[in-house]
Amino acid sequence: MALAYLSDGTLLFNSVLPHGAPFQTHRVTSLDHAVWFHRDIDPTQWMLFDQRSTAAAGGRGMNHGEFYTADGALGLTIAQESLLRRMDQQPDESISGQRSVGPL
């Protein structure tokens, strides 16, 4: 279960990186996260988390990933939809102390 929780935090960065830097140029958050468990994986052992973004448009990103064991067995498959909002470089003076955000 720990891997399901941890996988939600890093996937969303894949869709924003081609457009800017998370939390510097864009605000990002996870909208939807699904995990398929194929076999038990020991989280204390080495594993590969292969991650990619298949789409980033209209302020949303689609991300996919798989966890593999050291011997190459597929353990988990993950899909995630993320929300991406560009941060203005200058604070919006109409909103006291807050930066306005817009679509990707």
Secondary structure, DSSP 8 states (H G I E B T S, - for coil): -HHHHHHHHHHTHHHHTTT--BTTTEEEEEEEEEEEE-S---TTS-EEEEEEEEEEETTEEEEEEEEEETT--EEEEEEEEEEEEEE-SS--TTSTT---EEE-
